[in-house]
Amino acid sequence: MTSCSSSACQAPTSETLTDRVAGKVASHPCYSRSGHHRFARMHLPVAPACNLQCNYCNRKFDCSNESRPGVSSTLLTPEQAVARVRQVATAIPQLSVVGIAGPGDPLANIHRTFSTLEQVREAFPDLKLCLSTNGLMLPDAVDRLVALGVDHVTVTINTLDPDIAAQIYAWLWLDGERYSGREAGEILIARQLEGVRRLTAQGVLVKINSVLIPGINDQALPDVSQMLQTSGAFIHNIMPLISRPEHGTVFGLQGQPEPDAAMVAAVRQRCGEIIPQMTHCHQCRADAIGMLGEDRSQQFAQIPEPERSPQPWLPMLFQRARLHASIATKGESDEEEACLVAVASKHGDVIDSHFGHADRFYIYSLSAAGVVLVNQRFTPKYCHGSDSCESEQDSEARMAAIFDLLADVKAVFCVRMGYTPWQKLEARGIQPCVDDAWQPVTEALHRWWQSWRSNKKSMPLQNKGVA
């Protein structure tokens, strides 16, 4: 894969991003150039059907010797997918992202895709959920994706010109009708852009994939970059066309040439002056597992049995948090004075949520490396309404589940907290913190950590567990 020499063409580093965005991308190998060799991802092949026929694509099943999008060795049910995630998370604790990228289009398989996402979210509340789509059905799915906490979405947009689109796509299906030619291009492009705008308006990070096709869209991709930058997309990934005849694609059989390294570099250079470029993409399979460039999917080739009874997942979650914190802080989180804390926040930048109203907690590592976001943990709310919380048995069970989910943190920061959860947190050795309500997260956590360290140093030896 060719890299771009211009600094304007590189994927953004954490230094160039806001704290909020930098924390989101740091452990996502496809969005972070520095994270792709430290964190692992896996794709769940649960979506076989497609609503768009691309001339560069030929979906293949039971194929273990090709490494390109649209290829998978297996097809999983949602239940098998959850079991596969458990296998991989146990074997690869660096796993941070679970995505659905095919082998067809996830949103053309709406029930299978959302059933999988919902079950993975429930079983693994700390893992990032990701989706890759052609964008045709994206406007109809944005609200459901946001509600599930899917905050990274990749959309493949190859052109904004309907006439060029007619050369790239044979047909599309929408609402039971088949469209082709320029009409299909107009429909697709309009819905892609609408979906991107809706996602970015709700704070979702959007990566755009574009397949570079010599003589067809190579001159048009800067226009794509310009429109996407205006629409709020985060990064643009220009991928060279793969068109070898043995793959059986229309372009491959027609002899459509692939771009050479010089063309890829030149187009990325031009587009990189408009929007940051991803240059470390490996054009992964629909069942890829492991670090980018290290596909371990064949290690997990056997289709797993769906789980008949829930497995204990908290020890694995806590282990993953410790490891991810250590990776992100370069080992500083392993020191005695370091700790994890949880923040009830809508977006992770301000402490702005009531404890009982939070649907997620941001987990931060506090150490000599500073205030570092580790991950998010999604949880059901136990309060309903603005001021009151239920006191029934199911509410108590949800509250207990939240306490279990936060058992490895030293403090919980929020805007308000009821008397009962306050007492129960303190009984578990977790400090409730409401004094920094509506304050920026980084500043509040840094102040608290300095105070916590001072108190810990002055604590009598017997209170530290020393006889």
Buried (B, 14 or more C-beta within 10 A) or exposed (E): EBBBEEEBBBBBBBEEBEBBBBBBBBBBBBBBBBBBBBBBBBBBBBBBBBBBBBBBBBBBBEBBEBBBBBBBBBBBBBBBBBBBBBBBBEBBBBBBBBBBBBBBBBBBBBEBBBBBBBBBBEBBBBBBBBBBBBBBBBBBBBEBBBEBBBBBBBBBBBBBBBEBBBBBBBEBBBEEEEBEBBEBBBBBBEBBBBBBBBBBEEBBBBBBBBBBBBEBBBEBBBBBBBBBBEBBBBBBBBBBBBBEEEBEBBBBBEEBEBBEEEBBBBBBBBBBBBBBBBBBBBBBBBBBBBBBBEBBBEEBEEBBEBBEEEEEBEEBBBBBBBBBBBBBBEEBBEEEEBBBBBBBBBBBBBBBBBBBBBBBBBBBBBBEBBBBBBBBBBBBBBBEEEEEBBEEEEBEEBBEBBBEBBEBBBBBBBBBBBEEBBEBBEEEEBBBBBEBBEBEBBEBBBEBBEEBBEEBEEEEEEEEEEE
